Amino acid sequence: MKKLLLFQLCLYFCSGIYAQKKIKGSYDRITKKFAPEGNYQVGEFREGLAAFHQGLEYGIVDTLGNIIAEPKYHQVEGFSDGLSMVSVWNDGDEKYGFINSKGKEVIPAVYDAVDSWFYRSTRFNDLLVIENDQHYALFKRNGEQVTEFLYQGIGVWNQGLAMVSKDGKQGFIDKDGKVVIPLVYNHVDQMTTTPVRVNKDGKWGFIDSKGKIVIPIIYEDATGFGVTAKVKKDGKWGIIDNDGKEVLAAAYESLGYYKDGVAVARQNGKYGYIDMAGNVIIPFEYDHAGSFNLGRAYVSKNKKWGHINKKNEITTPLIYEQTNDFAPQGYAGVKLNGLSGRVDTTGKVILPIRYVGIDHYYDGMLKVMRMEGDTKKFGFADSTGKEVIPCIYDRADRFSEDRAAVAVGDKWGYVDKEGKVVIPIIYISASRFVDGKANVVSANKQMTIDKNGIEIPKR
């Protein structure tokens, strides 16, 4: 009788609380949250399952509170397509595997690394990539091993093939683990488009999806294919089509991408512009040049910068130390005497050239910075370039919901778009407004306020 009682007590204490197979509580289908009774913590539900814990180890529970997997894991990832990545500690090392929606370890947690949910989603395939001792293998989702741990890298799947690397060489395998394109290349691009760019012994060429060389591996450099590809031969760049036929002779020291039928190129150390046939649209006369945006391109000559149009007419005078590309909103940054401003597509200065720092537009306002002696001062300009809030603040955040946090010394408050202080500058810190609320900290209190500075009570 005593032996029976001891056995029952041992069974009870050894099995612990997880001899129970259910956590009491309720599941809200709208919020997808489980409110457990007791001191359990239940995470976010995915595919009707969530991680839970009561101590340092995690298990899995369903929406009814049924324990699908007892808590023995250090980490449990959210479920995706019926699988969850899990990890355990093993002699001071974290080991990884996969568990299915029934709580079964389809791939035991004994491996150095496995694909996370993010990487599984980007690979677009049912196969899992597992790492052990810095080598990778493929497994099916049911745990069946497809390849040995042979590879130093396995890429994403395209056209049924994945790039693999081994001993400094790359090739492609199919979903059965069969080598379709031998690992003989120093580099291969992913099989997103064909022909596929490859490098062998320092030269570039192109192969098809079966591994056949369709464009000879003879080029010093090459880009991947869109409609065409740029290639470099004898130190000069040109363009070929996907049959390897020369579209543009290799005659340029550098060659940009075509935009609206025009590309910037360099010959004999000078930049100009050509069309698809290689006809010179703008002579090779500039020391530097960029691609066209909004019909304008930045250029420099004799260390002076400006903008031109496609007729080679100067639209922004070549008087600046630096000019930038035009933004979609129709302005470009310029610099003169170490100070920055902005011009429009006609070259007109729309933001005075007097700032040492210019931010992007947020909520229709532009944060700007000027120097007052050795001290930085911040203010704001509107969409016309007018400095509507003078540079008088020691620090400033961007505008959000018609308010910007500004600081005088080490105290923060808020101004509106007219520069009026609408919330006193009395706080130690102040966040941006989101949905009409911002968080502030005073000397003895942290609170949430509305756009008038009134405290919003905690619920």
Backbone torsions as a table, in degrees:
resi	resn	phi	psi	omega
1	MET	NA	-44.1	179.6
2	LYS	-64.1	-39.8	179.8
3	LYS	-63.9	-39.5	179.0
4	LEU	-64.1	-43.0	179.6
5	LEU	-63.5	-43.3	178.7
6	LEU	-62.2	-40.0	179.5
7	PHE	-64.1	-41.6	-179.9
8	GLN	-66.3	-40.1	178.0
9	LEU	-64.6	-43.0	179.4
10	CYS	-62.1	-43.6	179.3
11	LEU	-60.3	-40.4	-178.8
12	TYR	-66.0	-51.6	-175.0
13	PHE	-72.7	-35.0	-178.7
14	CYS	-70.1	-36.3	179.6
15	SER	-74.6	-24.2	176.9
16	GLY	67.3	-167.5	-174.9
17	ILE	-69.8	-19.5	-175.8
18	TYR	-83.5	8.3	164.5
19	ALA	-62.4	-28.6	172.2
20	GLN	-70.9	144.8	-175.8
21	LYS	-110.0	14.6	-177.5
22	LYS	-150.4	143.2	173.3
23	ILE	-104.4	126.4	179.3
24	LYS	-73.4	140.9	179.8
25	GLY	161.1	-169.9	-177.8
26	SER	-135.6	146.7	-178.6
27	TYR	-111.2	129.9	177.8
28	ASP	-97.0	114.3	-175.9
29	ARG	-70.2	-21.8	-179.9
30	ILE	-78.5	-51.5	-179.6
31	THR	-83.8	-13.6	-177.5
32	LYS	57.6	42.1	178.0
33	LYS	-123.9	145.8	179.8
34	PHE	-107.3	125.4	178.7
35	ALA	-101.1	100.6	-175.9
36	PRO	-83.5	153.8	168.9
37	GLU	-84.0	146.4	-178.0
38	GLY	86.9	-165.4	-173.8
39	ASN	-101.8	34.6	173.2
40	TYR	-76.5	154.3	171.4
41	GLN	-120.2	125.3	-178.8
42	VAL	-118.2	130.1	-176.0
43	GLY	-85.2	-162.2	-177.8
44	GLU	-75.9	137.9	-179.9
45	PHE	-85.9	135.1	169.7
46	ARG	-134.8	129.6	-178.7
47	GLU	55.6	34.8	175.5
48	GLY	78.8	9.6	-178.0
49	LEU	-133.3	150.9	-179.8
50	ALA	-147.4	156.0	173.4
51	ALA	-77.9	146.3	174.4
52	PHE	-139.3	158.1	175.3
53	HIS	-156.1	157.7	174.6
54	GLN	-125.0	-12.9	176.6
55	GLY	-138.8	-130.7	-177.4
56	LEU	-92.3	-12.6	-176.3
57	GLU	-107.8	149.2	-173.7
58	TYR	-111.9	146.9	171.4
59	GLY	-128.7	-165.2	-177.9
60	ILE	-130.7	137.6	-178.2
61	VAL	-132.4	150.3	176.1
62	ASP	-97.8	-176.0	-174.1
63	THR	-71.2	-15.3	176.6
64	LEU	-91.9	-1.6	-178.6
65	GLY	90.6	1.6	178.4
66	ASN	-68.1	131.5	178.9
67	ILE	-80.2	111.7	-178.7
68	ILE	-85.0	-38.3	176.4
69	ALA	-137.9	129.8	-178.4
70	GLU	-68.6	152.5	-176.2
71	PRO	-72.2	104.0	177.4
72	LYS	-142.4	5.5	-174.3
73	TYR	-105.3	147.7	175.0
74	HIS	-78.9	-29.1	-177.3
75	GLN	-147.5	137.0	175.2
76	VAL	-132.4	116.7	179.6
77	GLU	-82.0	157.8	175.3
78	GLY	-62.6	149.3	-177.8
79	PHE	-72.1	145.3	175.8
80	SER	-146.3	119.6	-179.2
81	ASP	52.6	41.2	172.8
82	GLY	84.0	4.3	-179.7
83	LEU	-129.4	150.9	174.1
84	SER	-133.3	134.6	173.2
85	MET	-74.9	136.1	177.9
86	VAL	-131.2	159.5	177.0
87	SER	-141.2	155.1	175.9
88	VAL	-136.3	159.4	173.1
89	TRP	-89.7	133.3	-179.4
90	ASN	-138.0	105.0	-179.6
91	ASP	53.3	43.2	176.6
92	GLY	86.0	-5.1	177.8
93	ASP	-111.0	144.6	176.8
94	GLU	-88.8	128.6	-178.9
95	LYS	-118.3	149.0	-169.7
96	TYR	-124.4	153.2	174.6
97	GLY	-160.9	-164.5	179.7
98	PHE	-132.8	143.9	177.3
99	ILE	-123.5	143.7	179.8
100	ASN	-94.8	-178.9	-173.5
101	SER	-70.8	-8.4	175.8
102	LYS	-97.8	3.1	178.4
103	GLY	88.8	7.3	-178.7
104	LYS	-90.0	134.2	174.3
105	GLU	-77.5	98.4	179.9
106	VAL	-74.8	-28.8	171.6
107	ILE	-129.3	112.6	-173.9
108	PRO	-61.3	150.8	-178.2
109	ALA	-81.0	73.3	-178.4
110	VAL	-130.1	4.7	-171.8
111	TYR	-105.4	157.2	-175.3
112	ASP	-69.4	-33.6	-179.9
113	ALA	-162.1	153.5	175.5
114	VAL	-140.3	163.9	177.1
115	ASP	-61.0	128.8	172.3
116	SER	-75.7	173.8	178.6
117	TRP	-56.6	-41.3	-177.9
118	PHE	-61.7	-48.7	-177.3
119	TYR	-70.4	-32.7	175.1
120	ARG	-62.3	-38.4	-178.7
121	SER	-69.7	-29.3	-178.5
122	THR	-84.2	-17.8	-178.1
123	ARG	-81.3	-18.3	176.7
124	PHE	54.6	47.2	-177.6
125	ASN	-155.7	156.2	179.9
126	ASP	-80.8	-9.8	-178.4
127	LEU	-83.6	147.4	-179.4
128	LEU	-106.6	142.3	177.0
129	VAL	-102.6	124.1	-177.2
130	ILE	-120.5	140.0	179.2
131	GLU	-113.2	137.7	172.6
132	ASN	-145.4	124.7	179.0
133	ASP	53.8	44.7	176.1
134	GLN	63.4	23.3	173.4
135	HIS	-128.0	148.4	-172.5
136	TYR	-115.1	148.8	176.2
137	ALA	-137.9	163.8	176.3
138	LEU	-105.9	138.8	175.8
139	PHE	-129.1	147.9	169.6
140	LYS	-77.2	164.4	-176.3
141	ARG	-69.5	-16.6	176.4
142	ASN	-88.7	3.4	177.5
143	GLY	99.2	-6.7	-179.8
144	GLU	-70.8	131.1	-178.8
145	GLN	-83.1	128.9	-177.0
146	VAL	-94.6	-42.3	178.2
147	THR	-128.1	161.2	171.0
148	GLU	-75.6	171.8	177.4
149	PHE	-80.5	80.7	-172.3
150	LEU	-106.2	-26.7	-162.0
151	TYR	-107.9	148.0	173.7
152	GLN	-87.7	-9.3	177.3
153	GLY	-165.1	145.3	175.0
154	ILE	-135.0	125.4	-176.3
155	GLY	-89.7	-165.9	179.2
156	VAL	-82.4	165.9	-177.7
157	TRP	-95.6	130.1	173.9
158	ASN	-143.1	133.0	-178.1
159	GLN	54.4	33.9	177.1
160	GLY	76.8	8.2	-178.1
161	LEU	-126.6	150.8	175.4
162	ALA	-128.5	138.9	176.0
163	MET	-71.5	136.7	175.2
164	VAL	-130.8	153.6	178.8
165	SER	-130.2	143.9	-179.4
166	LYS	-155.0	126.5	177.0
167	ASP	52.5	41.3	175.7
168	GLY	80.2	4.5	178.9
169	LYS	-119.2	153.6	-176.8
170	GLN	-129.6	150.8	176.1
171	GLY	-160.9	-156.6	-177.5
172	PHE	-135.4	145.2	172.8
173	ILE	-122.4	159.9	175.3
174	ASP	-97.0	-174.9	-173.9
175	LYS	-73.2	-10.4	174.2
176	ASP	-93.0	2.3	-179.5
177	GLY	85.5	3.1	-178.8
178	LYS	-77.8	135.9	176.4
179	VAL	-75.1	114.6	-179.0
180	VAL	-93.7	-40.6	177.3
181	ILE	-121.4	115.8	-172.4
182	PRO	-56.0	150.3	179.2
183	LEU	-82.2	79.0	-177.8
184	VAL	-123.6	0.4	-173.7
185	TYR	-104.1	147.5	174.5
186	ASN	-73.8	-27.6	177.3
187	HIS	-155.0	141.0	168.9
188	VAL	-134.0	141.9	172.0
189	ASP	-75.7	163.2	172.6
190	GLN	-63.4	154.0	-175.7
191	MET	-83.1	50.8	-178.9
192	THR	-79.8	-39.6	175.3
193	THR	-135.0	157.8	174.9
194	THR	-123.5	147.3	1.0
195	PRO	-64.9	156.9	-178.6
196	VAL	-102.6	132.7	-179.7
197	ARG	-72.9	134.7	177.7
198	VAL	-136.1	156.8	175.9
199	ASN	-126.5	131.6	177.1
200	LYS	-139.3	122.0	178.9
201	ASP	54.4	39.6	174.1
202	GLY	85.3	-1.7	178.8
203	LYS	-113.8	152.7	-176.2
204	TRP	-113.8	145.2	174.9
205	GLY	-159.1	-160.2	-173.7
206	PHE	-142.1	143.2	177.1
207	ILE	-124.3	164.0	174.7
208	ASP	-95.5	-174.0	-174.2
209	SER	-72.0	-8.2	176.8
210	LYS	-102.9	-1.0	177.6
211	GLY	95.9	-0.4	179.7
212	LYS	-72.5	134.5	176.2
213	ILE	-74.6	112.6	-176.8
214	VAL	-103.0	-20.7	173.1
215	ILE	-132.6	121.7	-171.3
216	PRO	-52.3	147.1	-180.0
217	ILE	-87.4	80.5	-172.5
218	ILE	-132.0	-2.7	-170.5
219	TYR	-95.0	147.3	178.5
220	GLU	-72.7	-27.6	177.3
221	ASP	-159.8	161.9	179.9
222	ALA	-163.9	153.4	171.5
223	THR	-102.7	165.4	174.1
224	GLY	-71.4	166.7	-177.9
225	PHE	-83.7	137.1	158.3
226	GLY	-106.4	-105.9	167.2
227	VAL	-83.0	-36.5	177.9
228	THR	-131.2	178.7	176.2
229	ALA	-137.2	145.1	173.1
230	LYS	-87.3	138.0	179.3
231	VAL	-134.1	152.2	-179.0
232	LYS	-118.5	126.8	-179.2
233	LYS	-141.2	131.9	-178.1
234	ASP	54.4	37.4	176.0
235	GLY	79.2	3.6	-177.4
236	LYS	-124.1	147.4	-178.2
237	TRP	-98.6	144.3	173.0
238	GLY	-147.5	-166.0	-176.7
239	ILE	-134.3	139.0	174.4
240	ILE	-124.1	158.7	172.9
241	ASP	-93.0	-178.0	-173.6
242	ASN	-76.6	2.5	169.3
243	ASP	-99.4	-0.5	-178.6
244	GLY	87.1	3.5	-179.5
245	LYS	-75.1	138.6	-179.4
246	GLU	-71.4	120.9	176.8
247	VAL	-96.4	-38.7	178.1
248	LEU	-135.8	124.9	-176.9
249	ALA	-59.2	143.7	179.0
250	ALA	-75.1	91.1	-173.5
251	ALA	-134.7	9.7	-170.3
252	TYR	-124.1	138.3	178.9
253	GLU	-69.9	-29.9	170.3
254	SER	-148.9	155.4	-175.1
255	LEU	-148.4	120.5	178.8
256	GLY	-82.0	-177.8	177.2
257	TYR	-86.9	147.7	-179.8
258	TYR	-74.1	137.8	176.2
259	LYS	-140.7	121.8	-175.1
260	ASP	55.2	36.8	175.3
261	GLY	79.2	7.1	-176.8
262	VAL	-129.5	139.7	177.2
263	ALA	-131.4	145.0	173.4
264	VAL	-82.8	139.8	-179.0
265	ALA	-142.9	166.0	178.8
266	ARG	-128.1	133.3	175.3
267	GLN	-137.2	133.4	178.8
268	ASN	52.5	37.7	175.2
269	GLY	80.2	1.2	-179.6
270	LYS	-119.3	152.1	-178.6
271	TYR	-102.6	144.3	173.1
272	GLY	-153.1	-164.9	-175.4
273	TYR	-133.7	140.6	-178.9
274	ILE	-129.5	160.9	173.8
275	ASP	-96.4	-175.3	-175.3
276	MET	-63.0	-26.1	-179.9
277	ALA	-87.9	-2.8	-179.1
278	GLY	90.6	4.1	177.1
279	ASN	-68.4	137.2	-179.7
280	VAL	-77.1	117.1	178.6
281	ILE	-90.0	-40.6	177.8
282	ILE	-131.9	126.5	-174.0
283	PRO	-56.8	155.5	177.7
284	PHE	-80.0	85.1	-174.0
285	GLU	-131.7	-1.6	-174.2
286	TYR	-104.7	149.2	178.6
287	ASP	-78.3	-32.1	175.1
288	HIS	-144.0	154.5	178.0
289	ALA	-162.1	151.0	178.4
290	GLY	-118.9	176.8	178.2
291	SER	-74.8	161.5	-179.3
292	PHE	-79.9	136.3	171.7
293	ASN	-135.6	129.8	-177.7
294	LEU	54.8	33.6	178.4
295	GLY	75.5	12.4	-179.3
296	ARG	-130.2	148.6	175.3
297	ALA	-137.1	142.0	176.2
298	TYR	-79.7	144.0	178.4
299	VAL	-142.9	161.1	173.3
300	SER	-138.2	148.6	177.1
301	LYS	-148.3	127.5	-178.5
302	ASN	54.8	41.6	175.9
303	LYS	67.0	16.5	174.8
304	LYS	-115.8	137.5	-172.3
305	TRP	-114.6	151.3	175.6
306	GLY	-166.1	-157.1	177.9
307	HIS	-131.3	151.7	174.2
308	ILE	-128.6	163.6	170.5
309	ASN	-102.2	-176.3	-174.6
310	LYS	-73.2	-7.5	173.8
311	LYS	-94.5	7.4	-176.6
312	ASN	65.2	26.1	173.8
313	GLU	-88.2	135.3	-179.1
314	ILE	-76.1	120.9	-179.8
315	THR	-102.7	-33.3	171.4
316	THR	-115.5	120.5	-174.8
317	PRO	-53.2	143.0	177.8
318	LEU	-80.8	74.5	-177.9
319	ILE	-129.6	-2.4	-169.8
320	TYR	-98.3	157.9	175.4
321	GLU	-77.3	-23.2	-179.8
322	GLN	-161.6	141.3	170.3
323	THR	-134.1	148.3	-177.4
324	ASN	-112.1	174.1	172.8
325	ASP	-62.6	156.2	173.8
326	PHE	-80.5	135.2	174.9
327	ALA	-78.1	160.6	178.4
328	PRO	-55.7	-27.1	-179.2
329	GLN	-76.5	-5.2	173.8
330	GLY	96.3	19.0	177.0
331	TYR	-126.3	158.0	175.9
332	ALA	-137.2	144.3	177.6
333	GLY	-77.1	143.0	175.2
334	VAL	-135.4	157.4	179.7
335	LYS	-135.8	135.4	179.8
336	LEU	-145.4	129.4	-178.8
337	ASN	55.0	35.7	177.1
338	GLY	79.8	1.2	-179.5
339	LEU	-113.6	152.8	-174.0
340	SER	-112.9	151.0	174.2
341	GLY	-154.8	-161.8	-180.0
342	ARG	-142.6	148.2	176.0
343	VAL	-122.5	160.2	173.3
344	ASP	-94.9	-174.8	-174.4
345	THR	-69.7	-12.4	175.1
346	THR	-90.5	-6.0	-177.1
347	GLY	92.4	-1.2	179.5
348	LYS	-70.9	134.8	176.9
349	VAL	-72.8	116.9	-178.8
350	ILE	-107.3	-14.0	171.8
351	LEU	-132.8	116.8	-173.7
352	PRO	-51.0	144.7	-177.9
353	ILE	-86.4	81.1	-176.8
354	ARG	-148.2	10.7	-174.3
355	TYR	-110.1	150.0	174.5
356	VAL	-98.6	-9.3	177.4
357	GLY	-153.1	135.6	179.1
358	ILE	-134.8	125.3	178.7
359	ASP	-88.6	-176.7	171.9
360	HIS	-87.2	165.5	177.4
361	TYR	-73.7	133.6	173.7
362	TYR	-137.4	126.6	-179.9
363	ASP	56.2	33.8	177.4
364	GLY	77.8	5.8	-177.9
365	MET	-125.6	147.4	-175.0
366	LEU	-117.3	117.6	176.8
367	LYS	-76.2	131.0	-178.6
368	VAL	-128.8	158.7	-177.1
369	MET	-135.5	134.7	175.8
370	ARG	-124.8	163.0	177.8
371	MET	-102.8	134.3	174.5
372	GLU	-119.0	92.0	-168.8
373	GLY	69.9	-122.2	176.4
374	ASP	-100.4	10.3	-174.3
375	THR	-107.3	134.2	176.1
376	LYS	-80.4	135.6	176.4
377	LYS	-129.9	140.5	-173.7
378	PHE	-115.3	147.5	174.4
379	GLY	-153.5	-163.4	-176.6
380	PHE	-142.1	143.5	172.6
381	ALA	-114.0	152.6	177.6
382	ASP	-90.9	-172.9	-174.5
383	SER	-67.4	-16.1	177.4
384	THR	-88.4	-7.6	-177.2
385	GLY	94.6	-2.0	179.9
386	LYS	-75.5	132.3	177.2
387	GLU	-78.4	92.8	-174.9
388	VAL	-84.2	-23.0	175.8
389	ILE	-122.1	111.1	-173.4
390	PRO	-62.4	155.8	-179.9
391	CYS	-78.6	81.1	-177.9
392	ILE	-122.7	-2.9	-173.9
393	TYR	-100.2	146.0	-178.1
394	ASP	-74.3	-30.8	174.8
395	ARG	-148.0	159.3	178.6
396	ALA	-157.7	146.5	174.0
397	ASP	-103.7	171.7	179.2
398	ARG	-73.8	158.6	176.4
399	PHE	-72.1	144.3	174.9
400	SER	-153.5	123.3	179.7
401	GLU	56.0	45.3	175.1
402	ASP	67.5	16.9	177.9
403	ARG	-135.0	144.4	173.1
404	ALA	-132.8	134.5	175.5
405	ALA	-78.0	132.5	178.7
406	VAL	-132.9	155.9	-176.9
407	ALA	-127.9	141.0	169.4
408	VAL	-119.8	115.1	-172.1
409	GLY	66.2	-127.1	-180.0
410	ASP	-107.7	19.2	179.4
411	LYS	-113.5	141.6	-176.4
412	TRP	-116.1	149.9	172.0
413	GLY	-154.2	-159.5	-175.7
414	TYR	-135.1	144.3	172.8
415	VAL	-119.5	157.6	172.9
416	ASP	-95.9	-174.6	-173.8
417	LYS	-73.1	-8.9	174.6
418	GLU	-95.3	-2.4	179.2
419	GLY	91.3	2.2	179.6
420	LYS	-75.6	134.0	175.7
421	VAL	-74.8	108.0	-175.4
422	VAL	-98.0	-18.5	174.5
423	ILE	-134.1	122.9	-170.0
424	PRO	-52.7	148.2	-180.0
425	ILE	-87.7	82.1	-173.5
426	ILE	-135.2	-0.4	-170.6
427	TYR	-99.0	153.2	177.5
428	ILE	-74.2	-35.0	176.1
429	SER	-150.0	158.7	-178.1
430	ALA	-153.7	130.9	-178.3
431	SER	-94.9	174.9	174.1
432	ARG	-74.7	156.2	176.0
433	PHE	-80.5	134.1	174.9
434	VAL	-136.1	123.0	-178.3
435	ASP	54.7	39.5	175.1
436	GLY	78.3	9.6	-177.6
437	LYS	-131.8	148.1	175.5
438	ALA	-142.1	152.3	178.6
439	ASN	-100.8	132.8	178.8
440	VAL	-131.7	157.6	177.9
441	VAL	-129.4	126.1	174.7
442	SER	-103.2	-171.6	-175.9
443	ALA	-61.1	-30.7	-175.3
444	ASN	-134.5	15.8	-174.6
445	LYS	-157.9	140.9	170.2
446	GLN	-110.9	131.2	-176.1
447	MET	-152.5	169.6	175.9
448	THR	-108.9	134.8	-177.7
449	ILE	-123.7	160.7	173.4
450	ASP	-92.8	-174.4	-173.8
451	LYS	-72.4	-6.4	174.0
452	ASN	-100.8	0.5	179.9
453	GLY	87.5	6.9	-179.6
454	ILE	-85.9	134.0	-178.6
455	GLU	-64.8	135.9	176.3
456	ILE	-97.6	117.6	-177.2
457	PRO	-61.7	146.2	176.4
458	LYS	-76.0	142.0	178.4
459	ARG	-91.3	NA	NA
